[in-house]
Amino acid sequence: MGKGPGHFVLTERRISRQNAGMWTLVLNCGSSSVKFALLDPETGNVRLSGLAERLGSPEARMVLVRGAEKLEVPLPTGDYAGAFEVLLSELAAQGITGAEIAAVGHRVVHGGSHFSAPALITAAVLDAIRACVPLAPLHNPANLAGIAAAQAAFPDAAHVAVFDTAFHQSMPPRAYRYAVPDEWYSQHGVRRYGFHGTSHAYVAGEAARMLGSDPDALQLITAHLGNGCSVASVRSGQSMDTSMGLTPLEGLVMGTRSGDVDPNLHAYLAREAGLSLDEVTAALNGKSGLLGLSGLGSDMRQLEAAAADGHAGARLAVEVFVYRLAKSIAAMTVPLTRLDALVFTGGIGENSASVREKTLGLLGVLGFRLDSEANAAAVRGAAGRISAPGSTPALVVPTNEELMIAREAARVLETA
């Protein structure tokens, strides 16, 4: 089944195009939520979307979105199966049966070094996803549970796994290896994997379209900035380096994640504060980042407003976020021979004109000059160039991971 060690190709199942419908269901299953969208991968038209949240609790509910209409439905069982039962009922109410769904595209957070592309889900693929559980103990078990529930709910559809890590498998060893004992890598897979790959790949393609260029001819830096944040160096459509590593904790300052810290921090806090390994790790993931610095919250909108009102912690959090972001963007130029454009995306990247302005202000050495009017206009889903004419291009490109996953799933069916 492999094409080279650890890489999967589609040989176990063939999909008949005669039976393929026009709809693709995209699923993003978390530990207590299921985000979904039913869409046409060719047009991007979304028929239905929504979020099942608070799974595992008495407050479990599903919020369905049909165009401008929102509907909230309680989930009495509070589990994945109950969520999919409600979804099936809603699809039937919309006149769509399970048989009309050609594919279900599943976001899977960690594929390790096994997957450099999306994969049709087979028994062997599921085994490989399970093998990556130690690398993503909070994410991959939820992804697996969601896959099992979806396969039961949609038995006639092709189920495709789309991995956050796959896009970054093109990184060379000099970028993905840590300077640690070799057996840690060879026996335990300790290396840099990177995440947000679906978003980085999508906005790199959209940036090429906006610039009127061949994606294979472009050299870009993409910045996905949300509650989780990462930057990537993209050359000829391939990831050459990225800021996240073995886990999504490495790299930039994020909403509640610290990003880079001294590796001796765990030992220091164990000795000085009496904290356990798990306590330090939990704090670095859930109590740090913008939340830890500000002492106020993790939402950039709240922090920018508080900073403007004189809140010292909020001001520090924004300054550290921007400074570390600019440093990482500068570092991402190393794999490139030139910089054709910097791309901002994600909730912060798409909506915070202030963060973009401050970041470009620290990167004048790379030839950026801001167009203030264009930058102010590039919010709430607007795309465009925010740098002044004659300067290095900086773009805002709204991401669409659901559409990218649907396209990847459709591509797998076409080649199966």
N, C-alpha and C positions, 0 to 999 in steps of 0.2 A: 504493500500500500504506500510505501514511502518513496519519495523522489529525493534521495539524499537523506541523511540521518535526521529523524525527527520531523520531517515535513510531509504533509498529507496531500494526496491528490484524490480525485473523485473516481473511485473504481467500484465501490460496493453497491451503488444504486444508480439507476438511470431514471431520469424524469421524462415523461412523455410530454412534449410541447402541445400535443393535441388536447391534453387534459388541463393545460394551464389556464387559469382565469386571469383577470386583469388586476386583481387586488393583491397587495402584499401587506401583511400585518407585521409591524415592528414592535418588539418587546424589549423593555429595559427593566429587568427584575432586580430589585434590591432586597435587603434583609427584611424590610417591612413595607415595601411598596412595589407596584408594577406600573410603569409608565408605558403607554402604548399609542400607536397611530396606525390607522388603516388608510393606505394611500396607493396611488398609481405611481410606480417608480419611473415611468416615462415622463409624465406631466408634472409630477409632484403634487397633484390634487389630493387633498386630505379629506376623506369621507367622514371619518370619525376619529377622535382622539380622547385621551383622558388619563386619569391617574387613580389607581387604587392605593390607598395609603392607610397607615396605622394597622397593617395586617398583624395578626397575632394578639390583638387587643379588642375589648368590647366596643371601642370607638371606630373600628374598621369601616371604611366607606369608600365609595367610588365616585369620582367626579367625572362625568361624561361631557364632552364638548362637541356640539354639532354646529359648525359655523359660529355664529354669535351666541348660540343658545348653550347654557350650562345646566346640567341636571345632576343632583347629588342623590346617590342611592346607597342605603346602608348595606353592609355585608354581614349577615347574621353569623355565618361560620367563621369569618375573619381570617380565612386562609387563601392560598393561591387558587385552590380548586373553586372556592366560592366566587373569587374574583372573575375567573374565566367563565363560570356559569352565567354571571350577570353580563359579561361581555358577549357571550353567545346569544343571550336573550335580546340584547340591544341590536346586535347584527341582524337577527331575524326581524326585529321591528323595523329595521332600515331596509328590509328586503334582500339581505345578503345572507346566504347560507355558508357554512363552513366549506362546502365543496367548491365555492367560487373563490376561495383564497388559494392562490397558487403557491405562495411561500410565506413562511414565518421567519423573519430575520431577528435573531437573538443577539443582543449586545452581551459579550462576555468580556469581563475586565482583563483577565490574565490568561494568555496562551503560552507563556514562557517562550522558549525557543522552538516549540513544536510547530507553530503556525506563522507563516509569513503572508498568508492570504486567508480570506473567508473559507469556511469548510462546511460541506454538507454534513449534518450531524448523523453519525453512525455510532455503533458501539465503541469502536476504537477511538473516535473523536471524544466521546464522553469520558473514556478512560484517561485520555490526555488532559482534559479539563480538570478531572479529579486530581490528577498528579500535580496540578498547579495550585491546589488548595492551600498548601503551606505558604505559597508566595502571595496569596490574596485570601486570607482566612475569613474576612468579612464579606467579600464579594462573590468569589466563585461558588461557594455553597448555595447562595441565593440564586445565582445564575442557573445552576444545575436544577434546583427545585422548580424554578420557573420553566425551564425546558421540559421537565417531566410533566408538569401540569398542562403546558401548551400542547405537547404531543398527545395527551389524552383528550384534550378539547378539540384539536384539529388533526385527526389521524390521517386525513387524506392530503394534507399539505406537505411540501418539502420544508424541512426545518434546517436553517442555515445559521451557523455561529459566525459572528463578526467580532473580531478581537480588537480591544483597545491597543494591544501591544504589537499587532501584526505589522502596521505601517513602519514601525521603527526597527524591524528586523533587517533592514538594509544598512544599518549602522555598521561601520567597520570595527574590528576588535579594538583599535586604539581609542574608540569612543565608548564602547560598551564594557570594556574590562575594567575592574577595580584593581588597584595595586595591593592585592591580598594574596595569601598562599594559594598556589595553583589548584590544590585539591579542593578548596572551597568552591571554586568554579566548576571543576570537572566532576565533583561528587555531589555538590549541593546546589549548583546552578546560581551561585552568587555572581551576578553581573547586572549591568544596567539594561532595563527593558524598555522603559518609556511608556507613556499612556496618552490618552486623548488622541490616539492615532486617527480615528475616524474623522474627528473635527479638523485636525491638521491637514489631512489629505483633502477633505472637501474644500476648505478655504484656499488651499494652494491652487486647486483647479479653478475655483471661481476667480481668484486673483489673476490667473493667466487669461481668463476670458475677459475680465475688465480691462486688462492691459493690452488686449489684442495680440497676445503672444502665444507661441507654442509652449505648453507646460514643460516639455523636455529641454527647452532652451533657457528656462528661467532659474535664477538662484534667489531664494526667498528666506526670510525669517518670519515664522508664524507665531503669534502669541495668543494662546487660548487662556482667557482670564475670566474666571468665575469664582465659585466657592473653592474649586480646585483650579490650579493654574499651572501652565507649562508653556515653554517656548521650544521651537524646533527649527533646525537648520535644514532647509529643503532644497536639494540641488537636482535638477532634471527630473522632478517629480518623485524623488526618493529622499527619505529621512537620512541625514548624515550625522545628526546629533540631536539630543533633546535634554531637557533639564531634569525630568523625573528619572528615577533609577530602578532599583530592585523592587521598590514599592512606590506608591504615589506620594510618599512623604518627602522625598528628596526634591531639592530645587528651590523654587520661588516661595515667598511668603504667600500664604493662602488664607481662606476664611478662618479656619480653626487649626490649620496645620502649620507647623513651624517652618517647613523648608529646611535648608541646610543648617546644621548645627555641628559643633565639634563632636566627633565620635566618642570622646571621653566623657561627654555629658552624663551618660548613664552611670558610670562608675563614680563620678564626682557627687551626683545627687544621692546615690545609694549610701555613700560614705558620710556626706555632710547633712543630708536631710532625712536619711533613713527610708528613702523610697525604694520600692521594688522595681525590678526590670519592667514588669507589666504596668506599674503605675506611671513610670516615666514615659513609656511608649504611648500609653493612653493620653497623657497630658500633651505630648507633642502632636498627637493627631486630633485631639478634641478640645483642648483648652489653650491653644497657642495661636500663632498667626495674628490676624487682625484683632481677633477677640482677646488674645493674651496681651498684646501690646496696648490696646486701647482701654481694656477693662470695661468696655461698654457693649460691644457687639461685633459681629462678623460681617455685617452688611455694609458694603462700601457706600451706599447711598446715605445710610444713617451716619456713618463716620465722616463723610464729607460735610454734611450739614452741621454735625457737632463741632468739627474742626473750624468751620466758618464762624461758629458761635463762641470760639475760644477754648474748647475742650482740649487740654494739653495731650491727653492720651490718644484721642482721635487724631490729632494733628501728627503725632509721632508715628502712629500706625500707618497713616497714608504716606508719610515721608519714607519710612522704611520700605513699604511695599513698592513704591515707585523706584527708589534707589536700587533695590535688589533686582527689580525687573530690568532696569536699564543696564546694570552690570551683566546680567545674563544674556540680554540681547546682544551686547557687544561681544560676549564670548562666543555666541553662535555665528559670528562672522568668520571664525577660524577655519571651518571646513570649506568656505566659499572663496572664489577668486574675485568676486565682485558682489555687490548687493543690489539686486534689481528692485526689491520692494520689501517693506516691513508691513505685515498684515496683523491688525487687531481683530479679535473675535471673542465670543463668550459674553456672558452677562455684563461684566465690567468693561471688557474691551469694546463692546458694541455701544455702550450707553454712557460711559463716564468720559465726557470730553475733557474734564480736568485731569484725570489720570493720564490720558493720551498726551495732553499738552505738557504736563510735567515730565513725562518720560522722554518725549522728543527733545525737550529742553536740556536734558542731560546727555543727549546723543548728537550734539552738534558736530562732533568730530567725525561722524559718519555722513555728514552732509545733509542732515534734516533741517528744514525750516518749515514751521507750521503755517498753514492757512487758517487763521482763527475762525473766519466765517464758515468755511467748509467743515471745520472740526465741530463747531457748535451745531451744525445742521445734521451731522452724522450720528443720530440717536434713534431709538425706537424702531429698529429694523432697517434704517436707511444705510445704504452702502455708498462708498465713494472714496475719492482721494482727499486726504486731509493735509497734505504737504503742499507747500508753495511751488508754483511753476519753476522749473530749473533746479529744484533740489531733489534729493533722493526720495523716491516715492514712498509714502506711507498711506496705507489703505485701511478702511473699515469694511469688513466682509462678514455679514451675519452668517453664523454657522447653521447647518441643518443636518444634524447627525442622523435623524430619522430617515431623511431622504437618502443620505449616503448609504445607510444600512440597507434600505430597500433596493437601491441600485446594485449594491454588492450581492444581495441575495438573488436578484434577477440575473446577474452575470453568472453566478454559480449554476443556476438552472440552465442557462443558455449553453454552457460548456459541459454540462453533465451528460 
